[in-house]
């Protein structure tokens, strides 16, 4: 097997990305401290052609060299918006018709493999701080909570890894982009 060249990958330009059909999914990052995590989420959001990212609270915003280190330019292609408070983001997204899903381990959460992604619906997923997770007030305002099943000794995954797994699940179930 031979690695594909950049030409063979047929990647689109930033302008083509901006004009492209988007997966109706918004990632909400609330109080995410690590700019490497933020950059990783931008890069994954670019890969799966997400609508946008909402950055809340202490989450840093582009342009920033530390975000760019892992985003590798995706902070230029993926639209983003900033909110002082995650609850303001939730209110705004709900008023735009999004189903709000906190990604958190709670009583009554839905396991990611069991979550039904409905065609024609718009979703927003909330990911919280690396240590504290999604704030309780955001959980309370969510339409549902989704949990990634885990079997190891640690109680959680890295926030960028979690975001990637959930974004992939939405992307693969959309069927609109897969060849």
C-alpha positions in Angstrom: 0.0 0.0 0.0 1.1 3.5 -0.8 0.2 6.6 1.1 -2.1 8.9 -0.9 -0.6 12.2 -2.0 -2.2 15.5 -1.3 -3.5 15.6 -4.9 -5.1 12.2 -4.5 -6.8 13.3 -1.3 -8.7 16.0 -3.2 -9.1 18.3 -0.3 -11.2 21.4 -0.8 -10.1 24.9 -0.2 -11.1 27.1 2.7 -13.5 29.0 0.5 -15.0 25.8 -0.8 -15.4 24.6 2.8 -17.3 27.8 3.7 -19.7 27.2 0.8 -20.1 23.4 1.3 -23.1 21.7 2.7 -22.5 21.2 6.4 -23.4 18.5 8.9 -26.2 20.1 11.0 -24.1 19.8 14.2 -22.7 22.4 16.5 -20.0 21.6 19.1 -20.3 23.6 22.3 -17.0 23.8 24.3 -17.6 25.2 27.8 -14.6 26.2 30.0 -12.2 24.0 28.1 -8.7 25.1 29.4 -6.3 23.4 26.9 -5.8 25.2 23.7 -4.5 21.9 22.2 -8.0 20.4 22.9 -9.7 23.4 21.3 -7.4 23.2 18.3 -8.1 19.4 18.0 -11.8 20.0 18.1 -11.5 22.6 15.3 -9.5 20.1 13.2 -12.0 17.3 13.7 -14.9 19.7 13.0 -13.2 20.6 9.7 -12.8 16.9 8.8 -16.5 16.1 9.3 -17.7 19.5 7.8 -19.5 20.7 10.9 -21.7 23.7 10.9 -19.8 25.6 13.6 -18.3 25.6 17.1 -19.5 27.6 20.1 -16.8 28.6 22.5 -18.0 29.5 26.0 -16.6 30.8 29.3 -12.8 30.5 29.7 -12.5 28.6 26.4 -9.9 30.5 24.3 -10.8 31.8 20.9 -8.9 32.1 17.6 -6.6 33.5 16.5 -4.1 32.0 18.9 -0.8 30.2 18.1 -1.5 27.5 20.7 -4.9 26.7 19.1 -3.2 26.8 15.6 -0.7 24.2 16.7 -3.3 21.4 16.7 -6.0 23.0 14.4 -3.5 23.4 11.6 -5.6 26.1 9.9 -9.0 24.6 10.7 -9.7 27.6 12.9 -9.9 29.5 9.6 -12.3 27.1 7.8 -14.7 26.2 10.6 -17.1 29.0 11.7 -17.2 29.7 15.4 -19.0 32.0 17.9 -18.2 33.0 21.5 -20.6 33.2 24.4 -19.7 34.4 27.9 -21.9 31.7 29.4 -22.9 28.2 28.2 -26.5 28.8 29.1 -26.7 31.7 26.7 -25.3 29.4 24.0 -28.0 26.8 24.8 -30.8 29.4 24.7 -29.5 30.7 21.3 -29.2 27.2 19.8 -32.5 26.1 21.1 -34.2 29.2 19.6 -32.6 28.1 16.2 -34.2 24.7 16.5 -31.3 22.6 17.8 -31.7 19.6 20.0 -29.3 20.1 22.9 -27.2 17.0 24.0 -24.8 17.2 26.9 -22.0 14.7 26.6 -21.8 13.6 30.2 -22.2 10.7 32.6 -25.5 11.2 34.3 -28.3 9.1 35.6 -30.6 8.3 32.7 -27.9 9.1 30.0 -28.2 7.4 26.6 -25.2 5.3 25.5 -23.7 6.7 22.3 -24.3 3.5 20.3 -28.0 3.6 21.4 -28.5 7.2 20.5 -30.9 7.7 17.5 -29.8 10.6 15.3 -32.9 11.7 13.4 -32.6 12.7 9.8 -33.5 16.4 9.2 -32.9 17.4 12.8 -30.2 19.8 14.0 -28.1 18.9 17.0 -25.7 20.7 19.4 -23.4 18.7 21.7 -22.0 20.2 24.8 -18.6 19.3 26.1 -17.3 20.6 29.4 -14.1 21.3 31.3 -11.4 18.7 31.3 -11.7 18.1 35.0 -15.3 19.0 36.0 -17.1 18.1 32.8 -20.4 19.7 31.7 -21.8 22.1 34.3 -24.9 20.9 36.1 -26.9 23.9 34.8 -26.1 23.0 31.2 -27.0 19.4 31.9 -30.3 20.6 33.4 -31.0 22.7 30.2 -30.2 19.9 27.8 -32.8 17.8 26.0 -30.7 14.6 26.7 -27.3 13.4 27.8 -25.2 11.1 25.8 -22.5 8.9 27.5 -19.7 7.0 25.8 -19.4 3.5 27.3 -16.0 2.8 28.9 -14.6 -0.2 30.7 -11.1 0.9 32.0 -9.9 2.3 35.2 -10.4 6.0 34.3 -13.8 7.6 34.6 -13.6 9.8 31.5 -11.9 10.4 28.2 -10.0 13.5 27.0 -12.4 16.2 25.8 -11.0 16.3 22.3 -11.1 12.5 22.0 -14.7 12.5 23.3 -15.6 15.3 20.8 -14.0 13.3 18.0 -15.9 10.1 18.8 -19.3 11.9 19.0 -18.7 13.9 15.9 -17.7 10.8 14.0 -20.9 9.1 15.1 -23.1 11.9 13.9 -21.1 12.1 10.6 -21.3 8.4 9.9 -25.0 8.2 10.6 -25.7 11.2 8.4 -24.7 9.2 5.4 -24.6 12.5 3.4 -20.9 12.8 3.1 -19.6 9.2 3.0 -18.6 7.9 -0.4 
